[in-house]
């Protein structure tokens, strides 16, 4: 009702000005003096508003602005009257701001495409997820969402955010929902809707949604192991010429083969048979076994 009433008054002033009549509508920001609208705000709420660039107006300053806006020289029918922290706006990046605020800060550099490294050199989120199984990717995304939720709500760390607890129970409203959306846009490289926390009502549900949006081809469970073996292949070739190193490496490879056989349910060979088989195997045959794992 309050929003609808404000919209009506804005439109009425526009209509009056278009008809040559006097009128101005003032959209007030946050006042330092508590009111029925702002009395419920706590310190965490005020810090969140400050991060978004909205600073409280002292009553005297607000009344001075009221006098200025309602003077006969006012050119427009509607004014937003508030204190803005342009440094906080710049920190958010112009791309994350509403169209009304975008003109107050320089245009942000074009966002790196998904999959490229960040400015710090760390891999971008989609790159970090490549090669991981679904459970591991989901864990990373749940931690990401909890971390961003903690930042929005002013918690020191993500430990205060339960993954299965509803956003509404955590204290989210429409403003915090938009801030979380903006943070996740920056972290993921996605373009997420403002209704995000209402469509996916808990950090765990939201992480699952992000997982679907960032989905790569499903990774077979053996792929991470094979990737690691491929990496080790070159390292083994570089040191195996040394006799002691060769002996230790082949012993370890035999242990790994035993682990693979046991996991697959293969019958365990008698020690004598296994020793004889491995003793009679040439170095080339032993390393061929390793290669076959790829």
N, C-alpha and C positions, 0 to 999 in steps of 0.2 A: 504493500500500500504506500509506503514511504517513497519507494523508487518511482512508482506510478505517479504519485502526487508531484514529485520533483520534475518528472518529464513533462507533465501537463503545464506546470508553471514556466518551464523553459520555452515550451512551444507557444504559450500565451504571450510571453514577452517578445518572441520573434514575430508573432502575428501583429502585435501592437506597433512594433517598430516599423514593420512593413507598411502599416497603415498611417504612419506619420505621428503616432502617439508616443508618449513617454513610457518607459518601463525597462527594468533590468532585473535579471535573475542571477543570484550569486550562489554558486556551488561551493560551500565551505569545506575546507579540509579539516584536519584535526586541531582542536583548540587545547591549550594547556589546561585551562580551567575545566574541571570535570562537569559533565552534563548527563542527562538521562541516556543519551546515545553512547557516550564514551566512558561512563562510570564503571563499567564492568571490565575495562581493559586493565590487565596486570602488567608487570614489568616485562615479561616475555613478549606480550603483545606489542608493547611500545618499542621494544628492541626490533621486533620483526618489521613494524611499520617504518622504523628508521632505516633498516636495511633496504627497504623498498624505495627510500628517498623521501618519505613523508615525515616532516618535522612539525611539532606542535606550535601553534600561534599563541603568543601572549594576548590577553584580552585587549590591551591598549593598542597593540599593533593591528589586531583584527578590526577594531573600530576605525582606526585611521584608514585602513584599506576599504572599509565600508563607505566612508565619506568620499574617498577617491573614486570608487566604482560607481557611485550613484550621482556623481556630479553631472552637470549638464553636458560636459564634454565627452561623456562615455560614448564610444563609437559602436560598441556591440551590445547585443541584447542579453548575452549570457557570458559570465566570467567565472572561472575557477579561482578561488581565493585560498591560497595555501602557501606554506613554506616548503620548498623542495631542496633536497641535498643533491646537487648535481654530481658530486663525487660518488655518491651511492648509486646514482643512475648510470654513471659511466662504468661502475663495477659490474652492473648487471649486463651491460652491452646493449646498444641501441636495438639490436635484433630482437631482444626479449621484451622490449617496452611496448606499451600501447602506442598507437599512431599519434595520440595527442601529446605524448611525452618525448617521442623520438627526436623532435626538432631541438630539444634542449641539450643533447649530447652529440658528439661527433659520431659518424657512422662507424660501426665496428668493422674490423677486417673480416673479409669473407670467411665463413666457417669452413674449416678443413673438411674435406669429404670423408665419409665414414671409412674407417680402415687405415687412415693415415696417422702418423705419429702426432702427438700433441706438441705444444710449443716447448714443453720441458724435455721432449725426447722420449717420453714414455709411450708405449704402444697405445693406440686408441682402443676403446672398449671392444668393438667388433673384432679387432685383430687379436685381443687377449682371449676371446672366446673360441677362436679357430683351433681345431684339433682336440677340444675338450668334449667329454661326454655330457649328456644332457644334465645329469645331476650336478656336475661341477659347474656348468654354466649357470644353472638355476641358483646355486649357492652364491656365486659371484654377484648375480643380479639382485638377490635378496639383500646381501650386504650393502650393495650400492644404494638401493631404495631406502633401507634403514638409515644409512649414513646421511642421505639427503633429507629425510624426514626429521632426523635429529637436528640438523642444521636449521631447518625451517622453524621448528618448535623451540629452538634455543637450548637444547640439551647438550651437555658436554660431549657425549659420545653416543653411539648407536645402541649401547646396552640398555638404554631407557626405552627403546622402541621394540615392542613385541611384534614379530612378523605376522602373526595371525590376528592381531587386534585390529578392529575396524578403525578407519581414519577418523570417523566421527567421535569414537570413544577417545582417541588420542588427542582430540581438541581441534580438529581441522574445521575451517570455514571456507567461504568462497575465496577470500584473499590468500590464505595459506595454500589453498589448492592451486591457485595460479602460480604462486612462488615455487611450489614443488615442481609443477609442470615446467617452469622456466629452467630450474636447476637440472632436471632430467633431460631436457632438450640439449643443454650444453654438454652434459656428461655422455649422452648416447649418440648425438648427431641426428636424432630423429626430430620430426615435427609432430609433437603430441598435442591432443586437444585439451582445452581448459576443463573439460568434464572428466578428466582422467581418474581422479580419486573417487568420483561418484559412480563411474562405470566399473571400476575395479577396487572394491571397498576396503582392501587391507594391503599392507606391504607385500605379503606373499602373493596375493592375487595379482597385484600390479607387476611384480617381478615375472610371474608366469606370462603375462601379456607382453612384457618387453622381450622375453625370451622368444615368443612367437614372431615378434616384429624383427628381431635380430637373427632369426633362425638361419643357420647354415645347413648344408646337407648333413643328415644324421651321421655321426661318426661311429664307425664300428668299434667295439670295445677293445680290439687288439691294436687299433691304429696308434694310440699314444705309445704303446710298447714298441711297435715296429719303428716308429719315428725315432725313439731313443736308441734302438739298436742300430739304426742307420747312422746316427750321429757317432756312436761308439766304434763303428767299423773302421773309420779313418784313424781314430785314435789308437786302436789296437794295432793296425798296420804300421803305425809310426814307432811303436815301442817293442813289438813282439820279437824283433831281431835279437834283442838282448835275451840271453838264455834264462836268467832268473825270472825276468818279466814274462817270458813265454810260458814258463812252467806255472807261474801263478795265474796267468790269464786263462790257460786251458783248464786248470783245475776249477776256476770259477765258472767257466762256461759249462763244464760238466755238471756243476751244482745247479745252474740255471736250467739245463735240460731236464734234470731230475725233477725240478719244481714244475716245469711245464708238463711233463709226463704224469706226475702225481695229480695235478689239477685236472688233466684230461681223463683221469681214471685208467690210464694205461697200467697193465700189470708190471709190478716192479721186478726188474731182472735180478737174478741171483748175483751176489757180489762177485763171485768167480767169473760168471759169464760176462758181467759188465766190465770187469777189469780186463778180461781177455779181449773183449770187443774193442775197448778204448785203447788198450796197449797195442793191438795190432793195427789200429787206424793210423794212417799217415797224418802229418800236420795238415796237408791239403784237405784230407777228408774231415778232420775236426773243424777246420775253418769253413768248409762247405756246409757242415751242419749249422753253423752260425748264420751263414748266408741264407740258408733255406728259411730261417725264421723271418726274413724280410718278405 
